[in-house]
Amino acid sequence: MPESVIAGIPVHFPFEPYDVQRAYMEKVIICLRDGTNGVLESPTGTGKTLSLLCASLAWIRTRQSEHQQQMIKLKATSKEGGSGPGGDLSELAMTVGKANNWGVPKVIYASRTHSQLSQAMRELKRTAYANMRSVVLGSRDQLCIHPEVMKEQGNSNKVNLCKLRVHSKTCSFQLRVESKKDHPDFRGPSIMDIEDLVRVGQKLKMCPYFASKELVAQADITFMPYNYLLDPKARKANKIELGNTIVILDEAHNIEKICEESASVQIRSSDVAMAIEDVTHIMKVFTSGESQDAGGDEPKDFTLDDLTLLKEMLLELEKAIDAVVVDNPTDGTTYPASLMYELLGKANFTYGNCATIVALLDKLVQYLMVASQHMTIRKGGTFLMLSDLLTIVFANKESIMSKVHLSFKVHVQVEEANKQQGKGGAAPQGKPQQGWLSKGNITTTGVSNKAAKIVNFWCFNPGFGMEQLLNTQVRSVILTSGTLAPLKPLIAELAIPVAQHLENPHIVDQSQVYVKIIGTGPDRQQLISNFKNRDNPKYISSLGQTILNVSRIVPDGLLVFFPSYPMLNKCVDAWQASGLWADISCKKPIFLEPRGKDQFTSTMEEFYQAIRDSKGAVFMAVCRGKVSEGLDFADRNGRAVIITGLPFPPLKDPKVILKRRYLEANRTKENQLLSGQEWYNLDATRAVNQAIGRVIRHRNDYGAILLCDSRFQDASQVQQLSKWIRGHLGARPQSSPFGPIVRELRQFFKNAEQTMKQPDVREEEQPLMNVCKVEEDEPLPVIPTIKRDPGNNATFRKANETAIKVEMANSINSWTPADYASAAGRTLGHAAPNAMDFMSRLDSNVSSIDFNCSENGSSSSSGNGSGLVKIHKRERSSPSANDSVATQATKKRYKLVENIKTEPSSQSQAKVAPVSRADFLRELRSVVNQDQFRDFGKVLIEYKNGTDENFEALMAVLLEILSAPKMRYLLLGMRRFLRNEHKAEFDVRLANLNLA
């Protein structure tokens, strides 16, 4: 790889660095060399992560080389000195130096999510520094492979059950760590991400979670999420040592919020009430001896006196919270930070006993985790909440209470009735105290006139979290992102000394980006997504027409970002009702950002598959959502982004109001803090900048950015956009009429396709059918081993792994997974596979919408249900093909409709099902709808077990979807794919069906 000398350090870069990359790496190296802090902004797509890794590791490698030379000199001195005093000192110096890594700092690379960390590790594998030792720290939820622990619902339950098994030495995976940690498969690879750790852990039957911690001591660079660094509890739990380390916070545009949230906490009246109930239950067990009768082996390293004292304190805390007056039941009442310490003080929770009580609460959680295995009881979630409350509140030392009072507020709200019943089903109303054991069963009888409350302890000064980080004696802290500007207010809020700052321009030319403000739609209706206008049906319709027209011009992927989920849902409902949704989906399949994490990866894979199939796609998402943060939509995956509005925080949200008040109260000319209104505007614009950054991802990328809100013309909004965006808008940005924009946009893409280098197809994004390719005429053998074992961990969400899991599930003589891959989404011809790839959807119910997949289903029936009406409208509004040769998909669709309407049933019954498995599935897919085909696939997977129940389930689905006379030939064709022992029963069922 080319070597460049930057700030006196030789840096090996995968290619000759651009000027912006060289400037960025120089700032990084200066920070590391001088032991100072830096705030560096470089737009997304400028190679920021690659530059960051190469610069920091080049400096580390140089320091290591220098210290190796010192070690050689020490050895030489030791030999010359022999056994004299000089030799002893040299040996001592070598021992101390080795123990302290020769004084060479280590790098901690932190980002917001594990997906962003995985991207960074992939970048590292591309560099000349791939041989340097690295490790990633993950949660038990991602790394645990113990089947019993992974059955638990909720991360906290998994954590506590894991702790219990480790403490009782009943986790065989954890016990193997010591003996397997030096195995070549584990120590060999220099870079292992989450998937690699889990795979090796499963192979060696060794816990990946605890094994990964064994790699930290030797690692040159450690990857971890933000909260492991900034949250004192997480830092302590993971035993993270920060002395003489280089802390890199990538994607740091949200760092203020993360610092504030790590120092904030909440407690509910219902949490306290349920904690009292749990303590009471444990006391009952102690006094009655139930646990001995039940044969329980719960750890009881606490006494009845401990429980009695804790219950008394909790009862006093409940009284104190009940006594708080809430003047405004709707919005809540704000109090000084001192109220939290007063409430806890009345219950005798103090700085002196905090650590002891937290230790007791942890013991009670472990006790309940075991007891819940053979008793109906909660698992200690309320004890964990109390532990977090005490840890966070008393983390602020008494010596800085004056600063705490300025930076924190207590906001008390009335707890909604349905939430009071939430965890455990017990309503905390009415608590007559008749003896210590009187609260074993809390019911809604005897309701108190005291309303249950939520007590929020909110931090509004992110400097608290950063101050704790700096107090650990780190060498350097580097904050970097594509959207940090304006830098001065950020530095002022974080209250850290910064010696180096940088605002880089973008790496692409002006001709590669088209940026316009669209103030009016095609019907000349003003586009403005403010509170007054967002319910206006004319505005929603005009916005939909704008997206429709843009989707006709933009090739491949189109991203549409909305200010909020309610606004997204409102637009989707309106467009579906008016037919605009069907018109858009006619041009490109539409995908919606799912809110559940389990569905997210599958939805993204379907979107990427649609792009690979060369039909393009529209992805509708929300600013500040997962799609807008750190995902890669390079090249064809994202050729344009539409911003439909400014995502301002909720104006009347109590936390937003208090943040604005805090800034106004603490703002001075010296500290350069933003005003409340400036912060409010900047919060929205930073979210927009992040969404915009999804499109231009590298030097040869190109795309369009369309700001569909007339407020983007305001000078105050434009000034807060990224510097490189402002350059495209000019000194006085104005919205343009829609007609000229359409013409310019069409010309922009025409020129770009002619002049820009088109991207190569990425190998890792090969279609799923190629991953699972099997010879079609040969039966599928049972697969003993595969390259990547998906195991039990929920983090294995890549499409290839999902495909392999389906492949193993389909180990039946007469079926192959290639049949699914080649049939999913394909027509009777040989068109490219559909984005709604059946194999990638078998294991999850994905909340994404691909209306192109429904058109075949519409032809199987005369039009029941609203979906078929929409599809008919979509087909009717589809433009007719002007080409001399129509696509095979279109031929098939019209042929099917015609056959269903005109052919007599005798002809259908005379048809013969295709002999080829792939052709059979293709034909089946073409005559049933999406839900029916999904149900068919699910029961077929279950049929692999060969039990009668699985056969019955398969027959039930087959008879449901293929019993119609026109489908009977397919039902008959299914016989050859059944196991021999079930064919006779199948013949009986078919005969009965024919008689009927």
N, C-alpha and C positions, 0 to 999 in steps of 0.2 A: 504494500500500500504506500502511496506517496507520503513523504515526510515533510512537514513544515515546521520551521522554528518560530514559535509564537511566544512572546514575552520571555525569551531565553530558554524555552522548554521544547524539545523535539516532540511533535505531535504527529502520530500516524493517523491519517484520515482516509476513509475509503476512496476518496477522489480529491482532486485539487479543490480546497475550500473556496467558497465565494467570499466576497469582501464582508458581507454581513456575518457570515459564520466565523471568519477570522477575527472580526471585531468582538464578537460574542465570546469566543474562546480566550481572547486576550484578557477580557474583564474577569472571567472565571479564574484564570491562572493567577492574576494579580491578587484577587481575594484570597486564594489559598496560600500564596507565597507570603503575603503580609499578615495573614491571620485576621482579615477584616470581613465585614459583611457586605453583601451586594443585593441590589434589586434590579433585575435585568428583564426587559421586555423584548421579545422577538416574535413577530407574527407567526401564527400557525402555518406550517408549510415551509419555514426557512431552515429546517433541520436543527431545531433548537435542542431536542433530546439527544440527538447524535453528537452535536457539538459539546453539549454539557458532559456527556459520558467520556468522550475522547479527551477533552481538556483536563478534567479532574483526574482520570486514571493515568494520563500521561504524566501529570505532576507527581502522582503517587509513585509511579514506576521510577521516575527520576530520583525521588527521595529514597526509595528502596535501594537503588543502585548506589547512591552515595553512602548509605549506611552499610551496604555490603563491603564497600571499600574500607570503611572504618573497622569492620569486623576482621577483615584480613590483616589490617595493621595491628589490631589487638592480639590476634593470634601470633603474629610475628613477635610482638613485644613479649608475649607470654613465653614463647620458646627461648628468647634471648635471656629473659629474667630468670628462667628455671624455677626453682622452688623459693626464690627470695621474695622479699616484700613486693617488688615490682610485679613479679609474676602473679602473686596472689591478688593484687589489685586489678590486674588485667582480667583474670578469671572472674572476679566479682563484677567488673564492668560488663563483661560478656553475658553473665547470668542475668544481671539486671536489665541489660539492653534487650535480651531475648524475651524476657517476661513482659516488657513494655513495647513489644513490636519494634524495637530499636527507635522508638520515638516517632515512627511514621504514622501519621493520622490515618484513620479509616473513614470511608465515605458511607453515609446513610442517605439513601435516595428515597424520598417519600413522595407519594402522589395520592390523589383522592380515592381512587378505586383500584381494585386488583386488575381490572382489565387494562387500565393505564400502565400499571406496573408491568404487566405481561408484554405490552407494546415496547416498553423501555428495555426489557430483557431481550426481546427479539432484535432490537436495534444493537444491543451490546454484542450479540452473536455475530453481527456483520462486521465488527471492527477487529483491529489487530490486538485488542485487549480482551478478546474472548477467552484467553487462557488464564486471566486473573480470577481469583476465587470470588464467587458471589453466592448469595443465598437470599431467598425471599421468606419473610415471616408472614404466615397466614393464620386464620382463626381455626379453632377446632372444627367448626362447621364446614370448612373447606378441606381440611387435612385429615380429619379423623377417619379411620377405616374400621373401627370397631362396630360390628353390626348392631349390637344392642344400643350403643350410644347414639348411632345415627337414626335409630327409630324414634328418638325423642323429638317432640315438636318444640321448636323455639331454641334459639341459640343459648340462652341462659340455662335451660334444662340440660342441654348437651354439655355445657361447661361444667356444671355441678356434678353430673353423673360421671364425667371423665375424672374430675378431681377425686371423687369418692373411690372410683376403681383404682386409681393410681395410689391413693392413700392406703387402701386395703390390699394393694398388690394383687388385684384380680384382673388386671388388663395384661394379657399375654403379649400384646403388641408393644406396649410400653416397656415391659420387662426385657424384651429382646433388643432394645436400643443399645444397651451397653455392649452386648456381644456382637452386634451387627454394624455398629456405627463406622467401623473401619473397613467394611466390605468394599471391594473395588467398584461394584456397581453403584455404591453410594458416594464414595470419595472420588471416583474417577472423573465424572463430568465436572467441569469447572463452573458451568452455568446450569442451574436447575430451577425451572419455574414450578408453579403449583402442580400442574399436571405431571411433570417429571417426578416430583417428590412423591406424589400419590402412587404413581406407577411403580417406582422402585420400592416404596413401602409395602405395596401389595405383593410384590415379587419376593421380598425378603421377610414378609410377615412381621414388619417392624413399623412402629408408629411414626408417620411422617411429621406429625406436629412436634413431638419431642426430639426427633432426630434432626429436624431443621435447626433447632437451637444449638446442636452440637457443632454445626458448621459456622456459627457466628464468630467464634473466637479466631478462626483462621481466615475469615472472609476479608477481602479487600474492600468490597462494597456490599452493603446489605440493603435490600429493597423492603419497604414496609408501607402500610397506609398511614395517613396523617395522624389518626387518633392514637396510634401506638406511640407517637412522639409527644403530642401535645396534651394528651389526657394523662394526668399523673397516675391514675389507677392502672391504665393500660401499660404505661411505662414501667411501673413497679411490677405488674404481673408478668411481663415479658422479660424482666431483668435487663433492660436496655441501658447500657453504660454510654454516656455521652461525652465523658471527658476526652479532650483532644480529638474530637471527631469533626468531620466536615458534614454539615447537615444541609442537604439540598431539598428544597420544597418546590417540586414542579407543579404546574397547574395551580399556582398559588393565588389565583384571582379570588378565591373564596376563603383565603386564610383568615381574614378578620372574623367572618362568621364562625369558622371552625374553632378559633380561639375563644370566642364568646360562649359558644355552646359547650365547650369542654369545661368551662368554669360555672355553668348554669345547671340547675337541678329543679325538680318539681316533686311535690308530695301531695297526695290526695287524702281526704278524710277516710275514704273507703279503703285506702291502703293501710292506714293505721288501724282501722276497725278489723280488717282481715288478719293483720299481724297479731292483734290481741286474740282473735279467735284461734289462730294457729298455736300461739303460746299456750292458750287454755287447753287445747286438744293434747298437746305434748304433756302438760301437767296432769291431765286425766290419765294418760297412759302410764305415767310414772307412778301415780298413786294407786291405780287399779291393777298394774302388772299385766296389761293387755299384750304388751310386746313380747313378754316371755311366753305367754300362752300361744301367741301366733308364731312363735319360733323366729322372731325377728332378730337380726344381727346388726341393728342400727348402732352407729358409734355414739356413745353417750359420754363425751368428755365435757359435761356440764352437770350441774346439780339442780335440785329442785329449788334451792335458794336463789340460784342464778335466774331461773325462770320467774320466780316470784318477784324479784327485784325488777327484771325487765318488764314484766306485765304492769307493775305499778308505774314505771316510767312512761310506758306507752299510754296508759290511762290518763296520766297527767298531760301528756302531749295532746291527746284527743280533746281533753277539756280546754286546753289553751287554744287549740285551733277553733273549737266551737265558739269560743268567746270573742274571736276576731269579728269586727263589724264590717260588713260589706255594704257600703252606702248605695252603690249602683249595681244591682243584681245582674243587669244585662251585660255591662262591660267590665265590671269588677272595680276594685279599689286598690290604689297604689300606696305603699308604705315605704319608709326608709329601710335600708338593709338591716338596721339594728333590730327590726321586728323578728327576723328569723332567729337571731341569737337569743332574743327574749323568749320566744316560744320554746326553743330547745332548753334554755336555762330553767324555765318553769318545770320542765320534766327531768331536770338534773342531768341533761346531756351537756358536757363541758369539754374544754380542751384536755383536761386531765384524764377523763375516763373514756374519751372517744375511741382510742385504739383498743381498749379492753372490750368495749361493747361491740365494735366491728368484728373482732375475733369471735365473740360469742355468737353473733348473727351468722357468721360463716359456718360455725359448727352446727347451728340449728338447720341451716340449709342442707348440709350433708345428711343430717339425721332424717329430714323429711324426704330427701331423694330416695333413701333406702326404704323408709316406712311406706312411701307411696306405692311400692311394688306389691305390697300385700294388704294395704288399707286404702280406703277411699279418702284421700286427703290431698290438699294442695302441696306443691313441691317447693315452697319457700320463696316464691317470687316477691312477695311483699317484704321479706327480710332483706332481699337484695336491694330493693328500692331504699329501705331505711339505711342500709350500709352505704349506698352511693350518696345519700343525703348527708350523712355525717362526714364521710370522707371529703366531699367537695366543700361543704360549708366550713369545716375546721381546717382545710388546707390553707386558708388565708390566716397568716400568723397574726397574733394579737398586736404585734408591733406596727402593723400597717393598717389598723382598723380605720384610720381617718381616710385612707385611700379607698378602702373597701366601701365606706359609706358614700363616697363620690361616684364610684364605678358600678355599684350594684343597687338594684331596687327589688322590693318584694311586692308582687302583684297577686292579690287574692281574688279568686273568681268563685262563683257558685257552681258546684259540680252538678252536671245534668243527671237526671234520675236514671236514665238508661245506662250511664257510665258507672254509676254507683254499684250496679249489679254486675259489672263487667268481669272481674277476675274472681271467679270462685262462686259467683251467684249469690253472695250474701249482701244484703243491703245494710249499711251501717246506721240505720235509724233506730233510736230508742235503745238505750243500753243501761238498764237498771243494774246497779252494782250490788249484788247480794252475795258476797263471798267471792273468793278467788276463782272458783270454777263456774261462776254463773254465766259465762259468755261462751259456753261450748257451742251453742246453736244460736246464731243471730238471725232473727226473722224480721219481717216488716211490721209485726205487731208492736203496739206501744210506741208509735212514731213520735219522735221528739220534734219540738218546734224549731230546733237548730238545723239550719240547712247545711248539708255537706259541702265542703269547700275544697278548692285546689289552691295550694300555696306555691307560687312560682318564685324562685330565687334566681333572678336574671342578671347576667353580667353584660355591661354595655361597653366595656373597655378591653379590646383585644390585646392590649399591652400586658395584661395579667398573664395570659398564656405564654407570650413570647418572653416575658421577664423570667418565668420559671425555666424556660428552655435555656436562656442565656446564663442563668445562675448555675447550670450544670458544667460550666467551664468548657463549652464547645469551642473549637478553634475558629470556625467560620459558619455563618448561616447565609445561604444563597436562596433568595426568593425569585422565582422565574415563572413566566407565563406569556401567553400571547396577548393578554388583555389586562395589564396592570395599571396603565395610565388613567388618571394623572398620578405620578409617582409621589409627589410631595405629601399629599394628604394621607396616602397609604403608609408612608414612612412615619408620619406624625402619629397616626393611630396606633401603629404597632410599637412605637416608642423604642426603636432599636437604632443604635449608631450605624450608619451606612456610609461606607467610603466610596463604593463604586455603584453607579447606576447607568442604565443604558436603555434607549428607546430605538430599536432597530427599524429601518424601513423593510418593505417586503422584498422578496427575492425575485419576484416575477416582473415582467415588463407591463407597461400600461396596456398594451394590446391584448394581453392575456386575461384581462378582467373587464367586465362590463358592469358598471354600477349606475343605477338610476333610482330616483325617487318617483314612485307612481302615486300621485295625489288623487286621481280620479280613475274610475273603472271604464270599461268600454261604453257604458251608458251614461257617462259623465257624472255619475254619482260620486260624491266626495268619499274617499276612503280614509276614515279616521276611527280608530278603535278605542275611543275614550268611553267613559262610563255612560255618558248621555246617549251615545250613538250605537253602542254595541248590541242593543236590542232592536235596532231599526231593521226591518225586513229588507228594505231597499239596499241598505249597506251590505247586509249579509249576501244578498243575491248578487250585487255588483262585485263583491270580493270573489264569489264563486265563479262568476264569468271571467274575471281576471285570471284566476288560476287555470280555468279551462283553456283560455286562449294561449297562455304561456305554455301549458302542457303540450299543445299542438306544435310548438316551435322547438322547445328544449329537447335535445336528444337524451336518451338514457335516463339517468336518475334526476329527479326533481324533489327537493326538500322544501317543505312548507312548515314554518314555525308559528305557533299561536302564543299569545301572552299567557294563557292559562288553560287548564283542563276544562273548566266550565265553558269557556269560549270555544274551544275545539269541539266539544260535544254539541253545543248550540248550533254551530255551523254545519256539522255533519248531519244533524237531524233535519235542518232546514233544506239542505241540498238533496238529501234523500227524498224528502217529500216533494220537492219541485222537479226532480228529474236531472238536476245538474250533476249529482253524484254519478248517475249512470252515464252521463255524457263524458265526464272526466275519465271514468273507469274504462270507457270505450277506447280512449287514447292510450292510457297506461293503467295497469292494475294499481289499486290504492292500498296502502298499508297504514295502520294506525299504531302509534306508540302505545304498547301495553303498559299498564301500571305495575303489574306483577313481575318480579325478577325472573320467575321460572319460565315465563312466556317470552321474555325479551330476546334471548339469544336465538330461539327458533324463528321468531318474527324477522330478525335481522338476516338470518340465513335465507329465508324465503325472498326477502327484498333483493339480496345479492344474487340469488338464483335468477330472479326475473331480469336483472341487468345482464347476466351471463347469457340468458336466452334471447337477448337482443330485442326485447319488446319494451324495455324501459320500465319505470315504476315511479309512483308518487309516494313519498313517505311524509305523513302528517304527524308532527310532533309538537312538543311544548318547550318553550324557552326555560332553561334551568333543569330540564328533564335529562334522562340518560342519553338520549340521542344528541343533544346539544353539547354534551360534556365529554370531550376526549375521543369520540368515535371517528373512525377514518372513512371518509367518503371520497377518496381520491379518484381522479380520472372519471371513468364512466359512472361510477357509483353516485357521483354528485356533480352534475353539470350546472346546476343553478339552485339558488336558495331564495325563497320568498319569506320576508319578515312581515307578518300581517298586523303587527302592532307593537307597542312598547310595554314590556312586562313589568309595570310598576308594582311594588309591594302593596298589599291591601292597606289603603289609606287609614282605615279606622281600627286596624289591628292594634291591640294594646302595646305589643312589643315594638311595633313600628313607631307609634306615638312617643313611647318612652325613649327610644333611640334618638329620635329627632330632638327631644328635649335635652337629652344628655349632651349632644353635640353643641346645641345652642348655649347651654350653661357652661361648658368647659372650653369653648372656642376662644382663642386669643390670637393676636397678631404674631406672637412668638411661636406658638405650637402649630400654626397653619392647618388646623382642623377644618374640615368642610362644615358649612352650615347645614342645618337639618334638611332644607329643601335641596341643596346641592347633593347631599348624600342620597336623598330619595331618587333624584333624577339619575345619578351615576349608577345606582344599583340596577336600574332598568337597562341602561345603556351597556353596562358590562355584560349582562345576560345576552343582549343583542350581538355584541362583539363575539362572544363565544359561539353563538349559533352561526354567525357569518363565517367563522373560521373553519367550519366543517368542509368547505368547498375547495379552496386552494390549498393543496397538501404538499406540493413539491415544485421544483423549478420548471418543469415542463407541463404543469397542469394549467387548465384554463376553465373559466366558468363565469356565470352571471350572478349578480347580487341585486335583488329587486326589493326596495323598501316601500311596502304598500301601506303607508300611513303618512298623511300630509304633515304631521307634526315633525317629521324628519327634516323639514325645511327650516325649522327654528334654529337659530344660531347656537343656542345653549345646548341643544341635542347634538348638533353636528360636531361641536367642539369636544364632546365626550366620546365620539366614535374613534376607533383606532386610527392612528396617524396615517397609515397607508390607505385607508378607506377615504379619509378626508381629501387626500391627494386626487382621487378619482372624481370627487364631487365638485371640486373647484372652490374658489373663494366665496362665491355666493350661490350655494346650491338651491335650485328650484325644481319643482316637479314638472315633468314633461307631459304633454297630451298622450293619450294611450296609443293612438294610431302610429305616430312616428316611432314610439318605443318598440312596437311590434316589428316594424320594418328594420330598425337598427338591430334588434335582437336576432332576427333571422339572418341578417347580413353578418353579424358577429360570429355566429356559429358556423356559417358557411365559410368565412375566411379562416376561422380557427381550424376547422377540419382539413382545409387545404394546406395551411402553413405550419401547423403544429404537428410534432411527432405523436402519432397515436400510440397509446400504451399497449404493451404486450399483455397477453392473458397470463395471470398469475397462476403458478402451478398449484398453490395451496387452495385456490378457489376453483379447482376442477369440479365439474358436475358430479353429483353423488353417484350417478349411474356408472361412472368410470371407476370410482373408488371400490364399488362392490361388483365389478365385472366378473361374470362367471360364464363358462361355456354353456350355451343354451340347451344343447341336446344331451348333456350329461347330468345325472342326478347330483344334488348338492351333498357333498360329504360333510360329516360332522367335523367342525373345526376345532382341533385340540388347542392351538395357541394362535394368538394374534399379536401384532406388533405393539398395540397399545390397549391395555386391558382397562375397560371403563370402570370396573369395580363398582363400589356402592356410593362413591362420593358425588354429591349433587353438583359439584363444580365442573364435571365433565360434560360440557354442553356443546362441544363442537359438533358440527354436522357429521363429520367423518366417524366420530366415535359413536354417535347415535346410529349411524348406518350399520356399523359393525355389530352393535348390540342387537339390532333387528336381524342382521344376518345370522347370528347365533340362535336367535329365537325361531328362525324359520328353517331349522335343520330337519326338514321333512323330505323324504325321497323324491316326491313328485313336485317340489316347489323350490325355486331359487330366488334369492333377493334381487337378482338381475331382472327378474320378471317385474318386480315392483318398480325398480329404478327406471326400466325402459318403458313401463306402462304409465307411470305417474304423470298425469298432465299431458299425455300424448294423444294424438289423433290417430285415425285409422291409417293415415299416411305416416310419413317419418319426419314430422316437424319437430323442432327442438322441444325439450321437456318443459313443462309448465312450471311457473314459479311456486305454485302450491305443491311442492314435491311431497308426495305421500309419505315417503320413508322418513323425512325429517319431521313429520307431524305425528308419528305413531305414539310417542311417549308424552305428548303434552297437548293441552287444549289451547291453541294459540289464538289470542285475540287480534288477529290481523284479517284484513279483508282483501280478497283477490277476486273481483267479480268476473274476470275472464274465465275462472275455473267453474263458474256456475252455468255457463251458457250451454254446455253439453247436457247438464242435468235438466235444463228447461225443455229439451226436446223429448224427454222420456214421458211426458205427461201433457195433458191438454191445458194445463195452467192452473193448478191449485196453489194457493198461497200468494202472498204479496211479492215474494222474491221473484216469482216467475213473471209477474206483471212488469216489474222493473226491468228484468232482463229483456223481455219483449220490447219494451220501450227503448232500451239501449241498442238492441239490434236494429230496430227500425231507424234510429237516429244515426247509426253507423254509416259512414260514407261508403258508397259502392266502390268496388275495386276498378281502377282505370287500366290496370295492367292487362295485357292480353292473356296472361296465364294467371288464374286466381290461385291463391295459396291452397294447399291441401287441407288445411284446417277449415277454411271457408267451404270447400267442396263437401267435406264430411258433414258440416253442420246443416247445410241446406238439404243434403241428401237424406239425412236422418229425419228432418222435419217432414219432408215430403213422404218418406216411407211410412212414418207413423200416421200420417193423415190418410193415405190412399191405399196402402197395401192391405189386402185381406189377411185375416189371421191364419189361413191355411198356408199362405206363403211364408209367414213368419215361422210357423211351426216346422215348415219344411227346411228351414235354414239349419245349417250345421255349425256348431261352435268351432272356432279355430283350434287346430291341433297344437300349435305352438303355444307355450305358456305365456310368452310376452304378448302375442297377438290376442290371446284370450283375455288377458287383463286389460289390454288397450280397448277391446270392444266392450268389456264390462264397464270400464270407466266412462265410455262414450254414451252409455244408455242409462246410467244411474246418476243420481245427484251426489254432490260432495259428501254430505252426511252419511248417505248409504254406503258409499265406497269406504269411508273411514270406519264405519261399523263393521263392514266386511273384513277389512284388514285387521281390526282388533281381535275378532273372534278367530280369525285364521291363525294369528300368533298364539292364542291360547290353545288352539287345537293341537299344537305340537306336543302337548303333554300326553295326548292319546287317551284321556279318560272319557267315560261316557258323558259326563257333564259338559266337557268341552265340545264333544260331538253334537250334543243337544243344542248347545248355544249356537254352533255353526249352522245347524239345520234351521234353527229358528230365524236367523238372519237371512239365510238363502231363500227360505219360503216366503219371507216378508218382501224381499226386493225382487225375486225372480219368479214368483208364482203366476204372474200375468201370462196369458197365452203367448203374447209377443216376446216374452222373455224366456219361455220354457226351454228353448234350445240351449241357452246358456246354463240353465239349471241342470239339464241333462249332461252338458259338457263338463260340469264340475265333478262328475263321477270318477273320471280317470285320475283326479288329483287327491282322492280320498285314500285312507289306509284300507288295506284289504279287509280287515275285520269289521269295517263299517259300511262296506259297499252293499251287503245284503239288506241291511236296514234302510239304506238310502233308496234301494230299488222299491222296497215296500212303501216308503213315504211317497215316492214319485208315482207309484201305481195308484195309491189312494187319492193323490192330487188329481190325476187324470180322470178317475172315476167321478170325482166331485165336479 
